[in-house]
């Protein structure tokens, strides 16, 4: 156990210890800890504690947790650098950074940003219903990509007289339909595409919301 603990970065250790202190404080108010982040912005450090509850949290909830948590963190005094404590709601477009976030969001609409364009869809940004996940993959029912603007335009192909006569002989003068050269298309369901994405290929996952 000591070996695993030593492999964690100082940031991760700060976050885990802060969450362990914050969780029982939040429970007093019927609140749970959604996430804890220790980040550096410019020259300043911030300990962001995101809280949530059924129906959403209020400013009073944030102030209640912050007041008690601030005192407890001062007593524990395990963060070396000066920092600012911020207790807030995770917001509408909250990031899903942990397995518990994904578990709570099954059936919800999510937005996924990939490091590289998807091999079949050619898109880095995907949106769809989160249907499942495991340690290696995340599964969604994704919206199909929008048609590319201007595709299909260009110089018209000339048709020779011989080719036209052949068409007439076959009883049709309509040009043959040209099908795109696509890879095996992912499984479709209700107009959406079922995708199984490698977690290593995913830059971020967050809940989708419309303004």
N, C-alpha and C positions, 0 to 999 in steps of 0.2 A: 504493500500500500504506500509506503514511503517513496518508493521508486516512482510510482504513477504520479504522486503529488508533486515530486520534484520536477517532473516533465512539464507541468503546467506553467504558463507564463505568470509573471507578477500580476498582470492585468486580470487573468482568469482567476487567480487566487483572491484578489480583491473583490471581484464580482461575486464569487461563490460565498465568501465570508459575509459580505454585505447582505446578500440575499438571505442567508441563514439568520442574520440578526433582524432583517426587515419582515420576514414572513410571519412570525408570531405577533409582531406589532400590528401588521395589517389585519390579521385574523380577528383582532379585538373589535374591528369596525366592519366585519363582514366583507373584507376585501382580500384579494389575493395578489401576489406579486406576479406580474406578467413577464418582466425581464429586468435585468440590471446590466448596465453598461458603464465601464470606466474608460473614458476617452480623453484624448488631448486635442484641444482645438487652439491652434496658435501656440501661445506660451502657457495656456491655462488648462488645468485638469478638471473634469466634471464627472461626478458620480450620478448617473441618470437612473432613477428607480421608477419603473413604469408599473402602475397599479391598475386594477380593474375589478369590477363587480357586476352582478346582474343589473341591467339597466344603465350601466355606465357610472363613472365616478364624477364627483363634483369638486369644485375648488375647496370646499370645506373638508372633503375627504383627503385631498392632497395635503392640506395644511395640518390636519390632525396627525397623519402618518409622519410627515416631515418633522414636526415638532419633537415627537418622541424619538424618532429614528436618529435625528441629529445628535441628541444627547447620548444615545447608546453608542453611536459611532465615535463620539469624542471619548467616551469611557474606554472603548476597545482600542482606539488609537493604533490601528494596524496599517493605515495608509501613510506612506512616508512623505509624499509631496502634499503641499497645500492644494485643496480642491474645493469645488462648489457642489453642494448636494442639491439636486433638482428632483422633486417627486411630481410626477405628472401622469396623465392618461397616455396609453400607447397610441391613441389617435385612430382615425378611420382607416387610413392606408397603412396599418401597422405591419411591420416586418415579421415574418415567420422564421425565426432563427433557430428555434429548438423543436425537438420532436413533440413536446407537449403543445406547442403552438399549432403544429400541423394536425395533431389529434383533435384539438378543439375546433379546427377549421374544415374538417371533412364535410363535403357538400357545399362549401362556400366558393364564391368566385375569387380567383387569385390571379395575380399578374406575375409572370416569371421572366426574369432577364437572364439570358444565356451568355456565356463568354464568347461563343461563336455561333453563327447562324445554324439553325437546325438543318440536318442533312437533307430531309425531305421537303420541308416547308420553306427553307431559305430565309427564315426570320430569327432574329435574336430576342424579340419581345413577343411573348405568348400570353394569351389570356384564356381562362377556362375554369371548369369546375374541378376542384381538388377531390379526387376519388380514393386515393390511398397512397401509402408510402411505406418504405422500409429503410434499413440502414444504407442501402445502395441507390435506391431509385425513388422518384416521386411520379405519381400517375395523375394525369388530368384528362378531362374531355375538353379539348381545345377548340376555339373558334378557328374556322379555316382562314387562311391568309386572304387579304383583299386582292382583287385582280390588279396586276401591274398596269399603271397608266401608260397608254401609248403602245402597248404590246400588239404586235401584228401589223403595225404600220410599216411602210417602206415601199420600195419599188415593186410595181406589179410584174408578175412573171408572164412573159410572152408565151402564147400557145401556138404551136405550129399548125398549119393546115392539116397535116397528116394526123396529128393528135386529135383535132376537132372532128375530122371525118370518122376516126375510131370511136369517139364518144357518141356521135350520131348513130353509128352502126349498133352500138350497145343500147340505144334507146334513151340515152340521157346526155344532156349537154352541160349538166351541173358539175363543177369541179369537185374532185374527190376531197373528202375531209382530211385534214392533216392533223394527226394526233401528236401531242407533245411526247418527247422521249423522257418519260418519268421513271423513277425508281419505283419499287413496289410500294404502293400507297398504304399508309397506316389505316388501321381499322376505323370505320366511321360508325357513328351512333347518333341518331336524331339530328343529322346535319353537322355534327361535331366530329372531331378526330380524336380517337383515343391514343394518347401518347404515354410512353414510359420513358422518363428522362433520368439520365444518370445524375446523381447529386453532385458529383465532381464537376459536371459541365454547367452547373447552375450558379450564377453570380448572386442572385437575390430572389426571394419569394416574398410577396406581400399581399395583403387582402386588397381586392379590387373595390373601387367605389366610384360612383358617377356623380359629378357635380350637379 
